[in-house]
């Protein structure tokens, strides 16, 4: 990363801000090292967070704790507004920084509040009518699936659901599992880039190619990969890509992301109409005209993007995979424990799900919280009943070992009532 090429010093009309200098200093401090097992490097990164020392947080898949610089950016922006200084975050800076980090074109970014809102923008903006079908899977989050339930019911269309394998053996198996649900009526396919249930990565590029051949719209629920994987939206975005930077990108709550491919920037109907909604020369930015909004969250999003860029996404992904591999390897050695999810590394991300024979995941969750202040997630949706662990750059190998020891003890000796 070349810090002096960054545009974030122009935020708020050229005002002198504190947080960009903090990020620049961090980037310089972390210029060398950063291998996945470089504990000195990652201890510096861990020191950027406000997480209490006695807390083991393994639920980043639900909500990522923001580093201090992101909190500072939100606070700084809020204070400036309270001082009656001109509010605002440079849209150009924010979009350009996102394109640098995630790929794609700066012109394609829209900023709803979360993946759910982004997916509602998509479902309401695509023209669907009687006789059309939307295809999805039995591993979708409610925020990605319910908008399509509503829109198909309202417009007289049909929602088809296919089953994905819990332990996918290959990308081809995942691709064919989705594609077997396609019919002549299929107008839209909505799938997760990474499932929230098991952390399985779907072959979006291959699916997009098939959709192009059949003139099927591909809407991707990308809640998890941004901030976890070193990705390129030009390769994996489909027609529309919805995400929640408040997860792995560690942005503030209320920061969502919608990326539109070039062919949809003038074509998607806005869900909310304000000035300029019909000005097609604005492209995707038409959808950012939402009236007065809390722009402090966008200041926090920009800070989160620049913070991730300072560390470098290639390092982040390697570290996340390293910690997940520690978790998965350790879990597989525990008796009467069943790990669910993809078998090949290319289909895995930063989350691992499992079930402990004879122990409800909710009971194990309460036990881990009580004895070691561990935060986890139970996948109760679809009656799966798995526990999901998701580690990020603020976690340490010592924390992973501690949690594995506790789960192993529960498997061998039971959980005290």
N, C-alpha and C positions, 0 to 999 in steps of 0.2 A: 504493500500500500504506500502510495506517495501522498503524504498528508497535505502538501501544499497545493495539490490539484483539487482538493475538496472544496465544495461550494458553500458549506454550511455556515461560513462566517457572514454570509449575506442574509441570513435569516432575520426576520423582523426588520426589514428595510435597512439593513446595514448596521444594525445596533451591535454594540460590543457585548458579547455574551460570554459567560464563564464556561459553560459545558463543552463547547467545541475545543477550548484549550485543554480541558481535562482529557478529552478523547485523544487529542494530538499527543499529549504527554504519555498516555497509556500506550499508544501505538509505538512511540519511540522506545519505551521501556520494554516492550514485548517484541522488539524487532528480530531478535534471535531466539532460537529454540522452538519450543512448541510441539515437540513430538508427543504422540498420544500418551506416553508414559513418563513425560518430563514433569515430575511432581512439583519441582520448584516453580516452573512456569505456571502451572495450573493453580498453585497456591496463590500466586499474585492475582490471577483472574478471580479466584474464589474470594479474595479480599475486597473485590468490588461490590459485593452483595451485602444486604442488610439482614440476611437470614440468621437467626439466633444460633449460637454455637451448639446448643443442645437439640437442635432440630435436624432431622434427616428427611429431606423433602424429595420424594420420589413420585411426584404427581405433576411434573411439568406438562404432561399431555393434556391436563385440564387448564392450568393457569401457570404461566411462567413468572417467577418473581423478578421484577425489574432490578437491574444494577443501579447503584447510587446515582450515576450520571443521568440516567433516564428520569429518575425521581426529581433530580435537580432541574432538569430541562422543563419538566411540567410545572414545577414550583416557580421557576424563573419566569415562564411565560404568564402564569396566572398572576404573579405579582405585578408584572408590567401592565397587564390589563387593569388591575386594581388601581394602578397609578395613573390611569387614563392615557397611557401611551398607545400609539396605534397598534391594534391587535393584528395578528396574522402570521402565518408561516408561509415561506416562499414555496408555492406549489412546484415550481421548476426545480428547486433544490431537492425537495422531497422525492419527486418522481425520478430525477436523475440519479440520486443516491440509491434508490431501490433498484433501478435498472442496472447500476454498477454491481450491486450485490446479488441480485436474483436473475439477471438476464432479462431478455425481453426489451421492449421499447418503452421509453419514458412516457410516450403518448398513450399507452394502454392502461394506465393505473387509475383506479377509482377507490375512494376511501369511505366505505360504510363502517359500521361499528363492530362487525364480527363476521364470521363465515355464514351464520344463519341469515343475517341481513343481506349479505352479498348473494346468497343463493336465492333469496326472495326476489332480489333485483333481476336475477337471471330468469327464474320461473315466470315472473310477471312480464318480463320483457320479450320473451320468445313467443311467437304466434303459434298457438296450439288450439286445435278445435276438435269437434266430434269426429271420431274415427281414427284420430292420432293416438299413438302410444308412447309413453315414457318408460324407459327401461332402467332399473336400478338393482341393488343387491341387498342381501340380508346381513350386511356388515356396515351399513350406513348410519351415521349419527342422525339423531332426530332433526338437527339443524340443517342437514343436507337433504333429508328425505321428506319432511313434512311440507315444505313449500310445494313440492311436486304433488303430494297427496291433495293439497288444497286446490291447486290450479287444475289438475285433471278432473277433480270432482266438480269444480265450478264450470268448466268448459266442456264437459261431456267427453273427455278423453279417457284413456285407460292407463293405469300404472301397473307395469309388469315387474316382478321381482324374481331374480335368479339367486341361487345359492353359491357362495364361494367356498372353496375347501378351507377347513380350519388349519390344515398343515400342507400348504401348497408345495409341490415338488419342483415347480419351475414357472417361469414367466408364461410359457406357452399354455400350461394348465390353467393359469389365471385368465389369460386372454380368451381361451376357448370357453371357460366357465361363464364369462360375460356374454360372449358372442352367440352362444347357443340360445339366448333369449331374444335375439333380434328377429323381428317379423317384418313383412312388407309394410306394416302400420307404424313401425318404430320411427319416431321423429326426433327424439332426444334420448341420449344415454347420459345418465348422471351417476358417476362412481367416485370413490375416494382415491386420491393419489396414494395415500397411506391409510389403511383402515385403523380406526380408533380402537377396535376390538383386540387386535393382535399385533398391530404395527407392521402389517404386510404391505409391501410396495407393489402396486399394480403397474403393468407395462403400458403406461399412458401413450407413449410415442407410437407403439404398434397399434394400439386401439384407435388412436387418432387417424392413422393412415387408413384403416378399414372404414372408419366413419366418413372420411373424405370421399372414398370410393362410392359410398351409398348415400351421400348427401344427408347424413345424420349429424345433428348437433351434439357435440361432446362438451358437457359441463362437468368440471372437475372440482370435487371437494378437496381442496389442498390445505386443510386446517393445520396439518402438522409439518410438512417438509420445509417451508421457509424458516430459516434459523436453525434447522437441524441438519439439512443436507446441502451440499454445495451444488445447487441445481441451476438450470438454465430454462427459464420460462419459454423461450423459443422452442424448446424441445418437448416440454411436458405440460403445456398449459391447455391443450385442446382448443376449443373455441372460447371458453371462459374458464377462469381459474379463481376460485373463492378461497380466502384464507383468513386466519386469525393470528396476526403478529403478536397478540398478547400471550401466545403459547411459546413456541421455541425461539422466536425472535426477541422475546423478553420485553416487548413494548407494553405501554399502559393498557389497562382494561378499557374497552371501548374503541380500540383501534383495529379495524378490519381492513381487508384488502380484496379488491376485485381486479383481475387483469383480463382485458378483452383483446382478442386477436384483431388484427387490422380490419378484417372483413366485418367485424361486429361493432366497431366503434361508432359508426353512423347508423347502425341497423337496429340495435337493441332499444326497445321502448323503455323510457324512464319509468320507474315505479313512483317516484315523487317528482312533481312538476314545480319548477320555479323558473325564474327568468333565464332564458336561453336554452330551455329543454329541447326546443325545436331548431336550434341553430346548429346544423350539421357540421358547420366549419369547426366547431369546438371538439368534434369527435367524442371520445370517451369522457372528456371533461364536463360534458353536459350533465352527466350523472353525479358530479360533485357539487352541483348547485342545489343545496339542501336547506337554504335559509341560514340563520345564525346557528353556528355549532360551537362546541367547546374545542377551540383550536389548540388548547394546551396539550390535548392528547396527540395531536399531529406533531407538535414540537417534541413530545416524548418519543413518538415513532421515529422521527428523523434521528434523534439521539441514539435510539436503539439500533437503527440501521448502521450508523457510523461507528458505534461501539463494536458491533459484530464485524464490520469491515476492518477495524483496527486489529482485532484478534486474527482475522482471516477465516473465511468459511471452510477452507480445506482443513485447517487445524481443528475447527469446531466439530466438523463431521467425524474426523478421525478420533477425537476424544470421546464423542458420544458413542461411537461404535465400540471403542475400547471398553467403556464402562458397561455398555449393554452386553458385550461378550462376557465380561466378568460375571454379570448377573445370570445370564443364560447358562453358562458353563457350571456355575455353582448350583443353580436350581436343578439342573439335570442330574447332579450327583446326589440329590436328596431323595430318600426312599418314599415311595407312594406319592410322588409328585409328577404331574403331567404338564409339560410345557406345550403350549399351542402356538402356532404361527408357522411362517415359511421355513423351509429347510435350507435354502441357499442364501448366502450372504447378500447377494444382489437384491433379494426381495425383503431384506431386513432393514430396519431403521434403528430408532433409539428406544423402542419400547418392547417389553417382553411380558407375555400373559401366561398364567398357569393356574392349575387347580390342585389342591392338596386333598387326596382321597380321605373321605370321612370328615372333613372340616369345611364348613361353609366359609367362603371367602370373606364375608362380612364379619364373622367371628374372628378370623385371623387378622383382619384389618384393625378391629378394636384392640386386639392383643398387642399388635405392633405399636399402635398409638400409645397404649397405656404404659408399656414397659420401656419404650425407647423413643417416644415422641416422633414416630415415623408416620409420614403422610403418604397414603397410597390411593389407588382407585379400584373399585370393584366394577367389573363390566356386568351389570345386571340386565342390560338390554338383551332382547331376544331370548331371555332366560339362559344366557350362557353361563353366568355365575363365576367367571374367572376373576383373578386378581391381576391388575396391570401395574407394572413398575416402569417408571420412565425417568432416566437419569440425564443430567445436563452438566454443563461445564463447572457448575458450582459444587458438584458432588465429588467425593474423594474415594479412593479405593478402600480406605478404612471404613467409611460409611457402608459401602457395598458389602464388605466382609461382615460387619456387624449385623446387617439385616439378614444375610444368608445364614449366619449362625443362629439367629432367632427363629427363622423358618425351619431350619434343620432340627432344632430342639423341639419345636412344636410338632414336627412330623414324627419324631422318635418318642417323645414323652407326653404328647398331648398338650392341651392348653388348659391351665387351671381355671376353674369356674369362679 
